[in-house]
């Protein structure tokens, strides 16, 4: 299950995001999204957890949780549908 995490501070790294969510279950991957031009974090990222029960627990526990002075917003990531211009 993929989770969307927003309202992240600039100091959060892929590794620290992984560590934060690993306390709630197995984390396969974590990724902070960065601006392609300047490399600065955009304030959101994604977590992949293989166990849906653990992922739901992580959403419940981490949504609204304060990390580095910011209230995280955590939800299930929604799939993006690509539109073809054919």
C-alpha positions in Angstrom: 0.0 0.0 0.0 1.4 3.4 -0.9 1.0 6.4 1.5 1.1 10.1 0.7 2.8 12.2 3.4 2.6 16.0 3.2 3.6 19.1 5.3 7.1 17.7 5.6 9.9 20.1 6.7 13.0 20.7 4.6 15.2 18.7 7.0 13.3 15.4 6.4 15.3 13.0 4.3 14.3 9.7 2.6 16.1 7.9 5.4 14.4 9.8 8.3 11.0 9.4 6.7 11.7 5.7 6.4 12.7 5.6 10.1 9.6 7.5 11.3 7.2 5.1 9.5 9.2 1.9 10.3 8.0 2.2 13.9 4.5 1.2 12.6 5.5 -1.7 10.3 7.6 -2.8 7.4 8.6 0.0 5.0 9.7 -1.1 1.5 10.6 2.4 0.3 10.4 6.0 1.2 10.9 9.0 -1.2 10.8 12.7 -0.7 9.8 14.6 -3.8 12.3 17.3 -4.8 12.1 20.2 -7.3 13.8 19.1 -10.5 15.5 22.5 -11.0 16.9 23.4 -7.6 16.8 20.0 -5.8 14.9 21.4 -2.7 12.3 19.2 -1.1 8.7 20.1 -2.1 7.3 19.2 1.3 5.7 15.9 0.4 6.7 12.3 -0.2 5.6 8.7 -0.5 5.9 5.6 1.7 5.4 2.0 0.4 4.3 -0.5 3.0 3.5 -4.1 1.8 1.1 -4.9 4.7 -2.2 -3.1 4.3 -3.0 -3.5 8.0 0.3 -1.9 9.1 -0.2 0.9 6.5 -3.6 1.7 7.9 -2.2 1.7 11.4 0.5 4.1 10.2 -2.1 6.4 8.7 -4.1 6.4 11.9 -1.1 7.0 14.1 0.9 9.5 12.0 -1.8 11.7 10.5 -1.7 14.9 12.4 1.4 13.8 14.3 3.9 16.6 14.9 7.3 16.0 13.4 9.9 18.8 13.6 7.2 21.3 14.5 4.9 20.4 11.6 1.6 18.4 11.6 2.0 15.6 9.1 -0.9 14.8 6.8 -0.9 11.1 5.9 -3.3 9.3 3.6 -3.5 6.5 1.1 -1.8 7.6 -2.1 -4.2 8.0 -5.0 -3.2 6.6 -8.4 -2.6 9.2 -11.1 -4.3 8.4 -14.4 -2.3 9.5 -17.4 -4.2 11.0 -20.3 -3.0 10.2 -23.8 -3.0 12.9 -26.4 -3.3 10.5 -29.2 
